[in-house]
Amino acid sequence: MKERSVILLDEFESNLDLKVDNKLYTNHFTEEQLPEIISEIINNEKYRLK
C-alpha cells in the first residue's frame, strides 16, 4: 500500500461519524471480485451516507 492509502484507511477507521454498518471491509475479497465489491457499494443502501 502506498502512504496515501494507509492515511485514508486510518481516516476511514477512526471516523466516529461513520457507523460500522456503513463500512464494507474488502480485505477478504480478491482482486477478481472488484466488480462485485463495486456493485455491492452502488446497490446496497446501507453504504449510502445521508
PDB file of N, H, CA, C and O in Angstrom:
ATOM      1  N   MET A   1       0.835  -1.186   0.000  1.00  0.00           N
ATOM      2  CA  MET A   1       0.000   0.000   0.000  1.00  0.00           C
ATOM      3  C   MET A   1       0.872   1.239   0.000  1.00  0.00           C
ATOM      4  O   MET A   1       1.907   1.300   0.664  1.00  0.00           O
ATOM      5  N   LYS A   2       0.442   2.185  -0.733  1.00  0.00           N
ATOM      6  H   LYS A   2      -0.398   2.135  -1.272  1.00  0.00           H
ATOM      7  CA  LYS A   2       1.157   3.461  -0.762  1.00  0.00           C
ATOM      8  C   LYS A   2       0.824   4.248   0.503  1.00  0.00           C
ATOM      9  O   LYS A   2      -0.146   3.941   1.196  1.00  0.00           O
ATOM     10  N   GLU A   3       1.622   5.250   0.796  1.00  0.00           N
ATOM     11  H   GLU A   3       2.410   5.499   0.234  1.00  0.00           H
ATOM     12  CA  GLU A   3       1.451   6.043   2.012  1.00  0.00           C
ATOM     13  C   GLU A   3       0.061   6.678   2.088  1.00  0.00           C
ATOM     14  O   GLU A   3      -0.567   6.658   3.147  1.00  0.00           O
ATOM     15  N   ARG A   4      -0.419   7.232   0.996  1.00  0.00           N
ATOM     16  H   ARG A   4       0.091   7.248   0.136  1.00  0.00           H
ATOM     17  CA  ARG A   4      -1.732   7.872   0.991  1.00  0.00           C
ATOM     18  C   ARG A   4      -2.843   6.868   1.298  1.00  0.00           C
ATOM     19  O   ARG A   4      -3.813   7.202   1.978  1.00  0.00           O
ATOM     20  N   SER A   5      -2.703   5.640   0.799  1.00  0.00           N
ATOM     21  H   SER A   5      -1.915   5.368   0.247  1.00  0.00           H
ATOM     22  CA  SER A   5      -3.693   4.605   1.079  1.00  0.00           C
ATOM     23  C   SER A   5      -3.768   4.303   2.570  1.00  0.00           C
ATOM     24  O   SER A   5      -4.855   4.123   3.120  1.00  0.00           O
ATOM     25  N   VAL A   6      -2.636   4.249   3.206  1.00  0.00           N
ATOM     26  H   VAL A   6      -1.753   4.395   2.759  1.00  0.00           H
ATOM     27  CA  VAL A   6      -2.586   3.990   4.644  1.00  0.00           C
ATOM     28  C   VAL A   6      -3.253   5.136   5.405  1.00  0.00           C
ATOM     29  O   VAL A   6      -3.985   4.898   6.366  1.00  0.00           O
ATOM     30  N   ILE A   7      -3.010   6.354   4.989  1.00  0.00           N
ATOM     31  H   ILE A   7      -2.415   6.547   4.208  1.00  0.00           H
ATOM     32  CA  ILE A   7      -3.628   7.525   5.626  1.00  0.00           C
ATOM     33  C   ILE A   7      -5.140   7.472   5.454  1.00  0.00           C
ATOM     34  O   ILE A   7      -5.877   7.689   6.415  1.00  0.00           O
ATOM     35  N   LEU A   8      -5.608   7.189   4.253  1.00  0.00           N
ATOM     36  H   LEU A   8      -5.009   7.013   3.472  1.00  0.00           H
ATOM     37  CA  LEU A   8      -7.043   7.108   4.003  1.00  0.00           C
ATOM     38  C   LEU A   8      -7.687   5.987   4.819  1.00  0.00           C
ATOM     39  O   LEU A   8      -8.775   6.159   5.369  1.00  0.00           O
ATOM     40  N   LEU A   9      -7.023   4.859   4.892  1.00  0.00           N
ATOM     41  H   LEU A   9      -6.140   4.719   4.444  1.00  0.00           H
ATOM     42  CA  LEU A   9      -7.539   3.743   5.671  1.00  0.00           C
ATOM     43  C   LEU A   9      -7.655   4.119   7.144  1.00  0.00           C
ATOM     44  O   LEU A   9      -8.647   3.790   7.795  1.00  0.00           O
ATOM     45  N   ASP A  10      -6.663   4.794   7.661  1.00  0.00           N
ATOM     46  H   ASP A  10      -5.857   5.061   7.133  1.00  0.00           H
ATOM     47  CA  ASP A  10      -6.690   5.246   9.049  1.00  0.00           C
ATOM     48  C   ASP A  10      -7.833   6.238   9.279  1.00  0.00           C
ATOM     49  O   ASP A  10      -8.535   6.157  10.287  1.00  0.00           O
ATOM     50  N   GLU A  11      -8.016   7.158   8.358  1.00  0.00           N
ATOM     51  H   GLU A  11      -7.446   7.224   7.539  1.00  0.00           H
ATOM     52  CA  GLU A  11      -9.114   8.135   8.473  1.00  0.00           C
ATOM     53  C   GLU A  11     -10.462   7.415   8.435  1.00  0.00           C
ATOM     54  O   GLU A  11     -11.373   7.759   9.188  1.00  0.00           O
ATOM     55  N   PHE A  12     -10.583   6.451   7.588  1.00  0.00           N
ATOM     56  H   PHE A  12      -9.843   6.172   6.977  1.00  0.00           H
ATOM     57  CA  PHE A  12     -11.800   5.659   7.469  1.00  0.00           C
ATOM     58  C   PHE A  12     -12.093   4.926   8.776  1.00  0.00           C
ATOM     59  O   PHE A  12     -13.220   4.963   9.271  1.00  0.00           O
ATOM     60  N   GLU A  13     -11.103   4.275   9.321  1.00  0.00           N
ATOM     61  H   GLU A  13     -10.188   4.245   8.919  1.00  0.00           H
ATOM     62  CA  GLU A  13     -11.261   3.509  10.556  1.00  0.00           C
ATOM     63  C   GLU A  13     -11.565   4.385  11.767  1.00  0.00           C
ATOM     64  O   GLU A  13     -12.341   3.994  12.639  1.00  0.00           O
ATOM     65  N   SER A  14     -10.966   5.547  11.820  1.00  0.00           N
ATOM     66  H   SER A  14     -10.336   5.864  11.111  1.00  0.00           H
ATOM     67  CA  SER A  14     -11.105   6.387  13.009  1.00  0.00           C
ATOM     68  C   SER A  14     -12.259   7.379  12.935  1.00  0.00           C
ATOM     69  O   SER A  14     -12.488   8.133  13.881  1.00  0.00           O
ATOM     70  N   ASN A  15     -12.982   7.389  11.829  1.00  0.00           N
ATOM     71  H   ASN A  15     -12.796   6.777  11.061  1.00  0.00           H
ATOM     72  CA  ASN A  15     -14.099   8.320  11.676  1.00  0.00           C
ATOM     73  C   ASN A  15     -15.244   7.900  12.581  1.00  0.00           C
ATOM     74  O   ASN A  15     -15.889   6.881  12.333  1.00  0.00           O
ATOM     75  N   LEU A  16     -15.502   8.668  13.619  1.00  0.00           N
ATOM     76  H   LEU A  16     -14.978   9.495  13.820  1.00  0.00           H
ATOM     77  CA  LEU A  16     -16.543   8.345  14.582  1.00  0.00           C
ATOM     78  C   LEU A  16     -17.946   8.575  14.031  1.00  0.00           C
ATOM     79  O   LEU A  16     -18.917   8.026  14.552  1.00  0.00           O
ATOM     80  N   ASP A  17     -18.054   9.377  12.989  1.00  0.00           N
ATOM     81  H   ASP A  17     -17.266   9.824  12.566  1.00  0.00           H
ATOM     82  CA  ASP A  17     -19.357   9.662  12.387  1.00  0.00           C
ATOM     83  C   ASP A  17     -19.820   8.551  11.454  1.00  0.00           C
ATOM     84  O   ASP A  17     -20.994   8.500  11.086  1.00  0.00           O
ATOM     85  N   LEU A  18     -18.925   7.679  11.074  1.00  0.00           N
ATOM     86  H   LEU A  18     -17.971   7.721  11.373  1.00  0.00           H
ATOM     87  CA  LEU A  18     -19.260   6.609  10.146  1.00  0.00           C
ATOM     88  C   LEU A  18     -19.541   5.333  10.934  1.00  0.00           C
ATOM     89  O   LEU A  18     -18.654   4.783  11.586  1.00  0.00           O
ATOM     90  N   LYS A  19     -20.788   4.874  10.864  1.00  0.00           N
ATOM     91  H   LYS A  19     -21.509   5.321  10.335  1.00  0.00           H
ATOM     92  CA  LYS A  19     -21.205   3.688  11.611  1.00  0.00           C
ATOM     93  C   LYS A  19     -20.595   2.432  10.994  1.00  0.00           C
ATOM     94  O   LYS A  19     -20.323   2.378   9.794  1.00  0.00           O
ATOM     95  N   VAL A  20     -20.389   1.434  11.832  1.00  0.00           N
ATOM     96  H   VAL A  20     -20.610   1.477  12.806  1.00  0.00           H
ATOM     97  CA  VAL A  20     -19.823   0.162  11.378  1.00  0.00           C
ATOM     98  C   VAL A  20     -20.705  -0.450  10.289  1.00  0.00           C
ATOM     99  O   VAL A  20     -20.199  -1.058   9.346  1.00  0.00           O
ATOM    100  N   ASP A  21     -22.012  -0.290  10.418  1.00  0.00           N
ATOM    101  H   ASP A  21     -22.423   0.204  11.184  1.00  0.00           H
ATOM    102  CA  ASP A  21     -22.940  -0.837   9.417  1.00  0.00           C
ATOM    103  C   ASP A  21     -22.735  -0.217   8.043  1.00  0.00           C
ATOM    104  O   ASP A  21     -23.105  -0.819   7.035  1.00  0.00           O
ATOM    105  N   ASN A  22     -22.159   0.961   7.987  1.00  0.00           N
ATOM    106  H   ASN A  22     -21.858   1.450   8.806  1.00  0.00           H
ATOM    107  CA  ASN A  22     -21.938   1.651   6.717  1.00  0.00           C
ATOM    108  C   ASN A  22     -20.564   1.381   6.120  1.00  0.00           C
ATOM    109  O   ASN A  22     -20.200   1.975   5.105  1.00  0.00           O
ATOM    110  N   LYS A  23     -19.811   0.504   6.732  1.00  0.00           N
ATOM    111  H   LYS A  23     -20.107   0.021   7.557  1.00  0.00           H
ATOM    112  CA  LYS A  23     -18.475   0.186   6.239  1.00  0.00           C
ATOM    113  C   LYS A  23     -18.473  -1.181   5.583  1.00  0.00           C
ATOM    114  O   LYS A  23     -19.090  -2.123   6.081  1.00  0.00           O
ATOM    115  N   LEU A  24     -17.788  -1.279   4.479  1.00  0.00           N
ATOM    116  H   LEU A  24     -17.287  -0.514   4.074  1.00  0.00           H
ATOM    117  CA  LEU A  24     -17.616  -2.560   3.802  1.00  0.00           C
ATOM    118  C   LEU A  24     -16.130  -2.888   3.831  1.00  0.00           C
ATOM    119  O   LEU A  24     -15.322  -2.226   3.178  1.00  0.00           O
ATOM    120  N   TYR A  25     -15.786  -3.904   4.585  1.00  0.00           N
ATOM    121  H   TYR A  25     -16.441  -4.441   5.115  1.00  0.00           H
ATOM    122  CA  TYR A  25     -14.396  -4.310   4.674  1.00  0.00           C
ATOM    123  C   TYR A  25     -14.091  -5.266   3.525  1.00  0.00           C
ATOM    124  O   TYR A  25     -14.702  -6.327   3.401  1.00  0.00           O
ATOM    125  N   THR A  26     -13.152  -4.876   2.704  1.00  0.00           N
ATOM    126  H   THR A  26     -12.656  -4.013   2.804  1.00  0.00           H
ATOM    127  CA  THR A  26     -12.867  -5.633   1.483  1.00  0.00           C
ATOM    128  C   THR A  26     -11.606  -6.488   1.589  1.00  0.00           C
ATOM    129  O   THR A  26     -11.175  -7.074   0.595  1.00  0.00           O
ATOM    130  N   ASN A  27     -11.022  -6.566   2.757  1.00  0.00           N
ATOM    131  H   ASN A  27     -11.373  -6.091   3.563  1.00  0.00           H
ATOM    132  CA  ASN A  27      -9.763  -7.295   2.896  1.00  0.00           C
ATOM    133  C   ASN A  27      -9.909  -8.800   2.658  1.00  0.00           C
ATOM    134  O   ASN A  27      -8.910  -9.477   2.411  1.00  0.00           O
ATOM    135  N   HIS A  28     -11.112  -9.329   2.725  1.00  0.00           N
ATOM    136  H   HIS A  28     -11.923  -8.780   2.925  1.00  0.00           H
ATOM    137  CA  HIS A  28     -11.302 -10.758   2.483  1.00  0.00           C
ATOM    138  C   HIS A  28     -11.715 -11.053   1.039  1.00  0.00           C
ATOM    139  O   HIS A  28     -11.983 -12.205   0.699  1.00  0.00           O
ATOM    140  N   PHE A  29     -11.767 -10.038   0.198  1.00  0.00           N
ATOM    141  H   PHE A  29     -11.549  -9.102   0.474  1.00  0.00           H
ATOM    142  CA  PHE A  29     -12.082 -10.208  -1.216  1.00  0.00           C
ATOM    143  C   PHE A  29     -10.797 -10.319  -2.032  1.00  0.00           C
ATOM    144  O   PHE A  29      -9.724  -9.899  -1.598  1.00  0.00           O
ATOM    145  N   THR A  30     -10.933 -10.885  -3.203  1.00  0.00           N
ATOM    146  H   THR A  30     -11.804 -11.226  -3.556  1.00  0.00           H
ATOM    147  CA  THR A  30      -9.794 -10.952  -4.127  1.00  0.00           C
ATOM    148  C   THR A  30      -9.928  -9.835  -5.159  1.00  0.00           C
ATOM    149  O   THR A  30     -10.983  -9.214  -5.289  1.00  0.00           O
ATOM    150  N   GLU A  31      -8.863  -9.597  -5.873  1.00  0.00           N
ATOM    151  H   GLU A  31      -8.006 -10.102  -5.767  1.00  0.00           H
ATOM    152  CA  GLU A  31      -8.881  -8.575  -6.919  1.00  0.00           C
ATOM    153  C   GLU A  31      -9.921  -8.900  -7.996  1.00  0.00           C
ATOM    154  O   GLU A  31     -10.527  -7.998  -8.573  1.00  0.00           O
ATOM    155  N   GLU A  32     -10.117 -10.164  -8.255  1.00  0.00           N
ATOM    156  H   GLU A  32      -9.624 -10.897  -7.786  1.00  0.00           H
ATOM    157  CA  GLU A  32     -11.093 -10.582  -9.253  1.00  0.00           C
ATOM    158  C   GLU A  32     -12.526 -10.238  -8.851  1.00  0.00           C
ATOM    159  O   GLU A  32     -13.414 -10.161  -9.700  1.00  0.00           O
ATOM    160  N   GLN A  33     -12.741 -10.033  -7.567  1.00  0.00           N
ATOM    161  H   GLN A  33     -12.020 -10.096  -6.878  1.00  0.00           H
ATOM    162  CA  GLN A  33     -14.081  -9.721  -7.064  1.00  0.00           C
ATOM    163  C   GLN A  33     -14.369  -8.214  -7.031  1.00  0.00           C
ATOM    164  O   GLN A  33     -15.404  -7.788  -6.519  1.00  0.00           O
ATOM    165  N   LEU A  34     -13.472  -7.433  -7.567  1.00  0.00           N
ATOM    166  H   LEU A  34     -12.632  -7.779  -7.983  1.00  0.00           H
ATOM    167  CA  LEU A  34     -13.646  -5.987  -7.570  1.00  0.00           C
ATOM    168  C   LEU A  34     -14.994  -5.553  -8.163  1.00  0.00           C
ATOM    169  O   LEU A  34     -15.654  -4.697  -7.574  1.00  0.00           O
ATOM    170  N   PRO A  35     -15.426  -6.100  -9.285  1.00  0.00           N
ATOM    171  CA  PRO A  35     -16.750  -5.718  -9.811  1.00  0.00           C
ATOM    172  C   PRO A  35     -17.885  -6.019  -8.815  1.00  0.00           C
ATOM    173  O   PRO A  35     -18.850  -5.260  -8.716  1.00  0.00           O
ATOM    174  N   GLU A  36     -17.757  -7.109  -8.099  1.00  0.00           N
ATOM    175  H   GLU A  36     -16.974  -7.725  -8.180  1.00  0.00           H
ATOM    176  CA  GLU A  36     -18.760  -7.473  -7.087  1.00  0.00           C
ATOM    177  C   GLU A  36     -18.772  -6.459  -5.940  1.00  0.00           C
ATOM    178  O   GLU A  36     -19.835  -6.069  -5.457  1.00  0.00           O
ATOM    179  N   ILE A  37     -17.596  -6.044  -5.515  1.00  0.00           N
ATOM    180  H   ILE A  37     -16.732  -6.360  -5.907  1.00  0.00           H
ATOM    181  CA  ILE A  37     -17.471  -5.042  -4.449  1.00  0.00           C
ATOM    182  C   ILE A  37     -18.120  -3.734  -4.885  1.00  0.00           C
ATOM    183  O   ILE A  37     -18.905  -3.145  -4.141  1.00  0.00           O
ATOM    184  N   ILE A  38     -17.798  -3.291  -6.067  1.00  0.00           N
ATOM    185  H   ILE A  38     -17.161  -3.769  -6.671  1.00  0.00           H
ATOM    186  CA  ILE A  38     -18.341  -2.032  -6.586  1.00  0.00           C
ATOM    187  C   ILE A  38     -19.856  -2.113  -6.699  1.00  0.00           C
ATOM    188  O   ILE A  38     -20.564  -1.178  -6.324  1.00  0.00           O
ATOM    189  N   SER A  39     -20.342  -3.214  -7.205  1.00  0.00           N
ATOM    190  H   SER A  39     -19.768  -3.973  -7.509  1.00  0.00           H
ATOM    191  CA  SER A  39     -21.783  -3.403  -7.332  1.00  0.00           C
ATOM    192  C   SER A  39     -22.462  -3.359  -5.970  1.00  0.00           C
ATOM    193  O   SER A  39     -23.511  -2.732  -5.820  1.00  0.00           O
ATOM    194  N   GLU A  40     -21.883  -4.008  -4.992  1.00  0.00           N
ATOM    195  H   GLU A  40     -21.031  -4.517  -5.113  1.00  0.00           H
ATOM    196  CA  GLU A  40     -22.441  -4.013  -3.641  1.00  0.00           C
ATOM    197  C   GLU A  40     -22.511  -2.599  -3.066  1.00  0.00           C
ATOM    198  O   GLU A  40     -23.515  -2.223  -2.460  1.00  0.00           O
ATOM    199  N   ILE A  41     -21.464  -1.828  -3.250  1.00  0.00           N
ATOM    200  H   ILE A  41     -20.649  -2.134  -3.742  1.00  0.00           H
ATOM    201  CA  ILE A  41     -21.426  -0.459  -2.745  1.00  0.00           C
ATOM    202  C   ILE A  41     -22.471   0.410  -3.447  1.00  0.00           C
ATOM    203  O   ILE A  41     -23.142   1.217  -2.803  1.00  0.00           O
ATOM    204  N   ILE A  42     -22.607   0.250  -4.739  1.00  0.00           N
ATOM    205  H   ILE A  42     -22.062  -0.405  -5.262  1.00  0.00           H
ATOM    206  CA  ILE A  42     -23.547   1.062  -5.514  1.00  0.00           C
ATOM    207  C   ILE A  42     -24.997   0.685  -5.210  1.00  0.00           C
ATOM    208  O   ILE A  42     -25.857   1.560  -5.105  1.00  0.00           O
ATOM    209  N   ASN A  43     -25.264  -0.594  -5.071  1.00  0.00           N
ATOM    210  H   ASN A  43     -24.565  -1.304  -5.157  1.00  0.00           H
ATOM    211  CA  ASN A  43     -26.649  -1.061  -4.992  1.00  0.00           C
ATOM    212  C   ASN A  43     -27.199  -1.264  -3.588  1.00  0.00           C
ATOM    213  O   ASN A  43     -28.413  -1.386  -3.422  1.00  0.00           O
ATOM    214  N   ASN A  44     -26.360  -1.303  -2.595  1.00  0.00           N
ATOM    215  H   ASN A  44     -25.374  -1.205  -2.730  1.00  0.00           H
ATOM    216  CA  ASN A  44     -26.841  -1.538  -1.242  1.00  0.00           C
ATOM    217  C   ASN A  44     -26.960  -0.210  -0.503  1.00  0.00           C
ATOM    218  O   ASN A  44     -25.973   0.500  -0.310  1.00  0.00           O
ATOM    219  N   GLU A  45     -28.166   0.109  -0.101  1.00  0.00           N
ATOM    220  H   GLU A  45     -28.968  -0.468  -0.258  1.00  0.00           H
ATOM    221  CA  GLU A  45     -28.434   1.410   0.532  1.00  0.00           C
ATOM    222  C   GLU A  45     -27.697   1.602   1.855  1.00  0.00           C
ATOM    223  O   GLU A  45     -27.484   2.737   2.281  1.00  0.00           O
ATOM    224  N   LYS A  46     -27.315   0.534   2.494  1.00  0.00           N
ATOM    225  H   LYS A  46     -27.488  -0.388   2.148  1.00  0.00           H
ATOM    226  CA  LYS A  46     -26.643   0.694   3.793  1.00  0.00           C
ATOM    227  C   LYS A  46     -25.276   1.362   3.660  1.00  0.00           C
ATOM    228  O   LYS A  46     -24.727   1.851   4.648  1.00  0.00           O
ATOM    229  N   TYR A  47     -24.725   1.386   2.453  1.00  0.00           N
ATOM    230  H   TYR A  47     -25.171   0.989   1.651  1.00  0.00           H
ATOM    231  CA  TYR A  47     -23.435   2.050   2.241  1.00  0.00           C
ATOM    232  C   TYR A  47     -23.570   3.490   1.800  1.00  0.00           C
ATOM    233  O   TYR A  47     -22.571   4.155   1.523  1.00  0.00           O
ATOM    234  N   ARG A  48     -24.789   3.974   1.732  1.00  0.00           N
ATOM    235  H   ARG A  48     -25.600   3.434   1.957  1.00  0.00           H
ATOM    236  CA  ARG A  48     -25.020   5.376   1.342  1.00  0.00           C
ATOM    237  C   ARG A  48     -25.103   6.252   2.599  1.00  0.00           C
ATOM    238  O   ARG A  48     -25.797   5.927   3.563  1.00  0.00           O
ATOM    239  N   LEU A  49     -24.400   7.328   2.555  1.00  0.00           N
ATOM    240  H   LEU A  49     -23.837   7.591   1.771  1.00  0.00           H
ATOM    241  CA  LEU A  49     -24.445   8.280   3.662  1.00  0.00           C
ATOM    242  C   LEU A  49     -25.545   9.287   3.398  1.00  0.00           C
ATOM    243  O   LEU A  49     -25.694   9.788   2.283  1.00  0.00           O
ATOM    244  N   LYS A  50     -26.291   9.569   4.406  1.00  0.00           N
ATOM    245  H   LYS A  50     -26.169   9.163   5.311  1.00  0.00           H
ATOM    246  CA  LYS A  50     -27.408  10.502   4.255  1.00  0.00           C
ATOM    247  C   LYS A  50     -27.225  11.703   5.125  1.00  0.00           C
ATOM    248  O   LYS A  50     -28.070  12.598   5.128  1.00  0.00           O
TER     249      LYS A  50
END
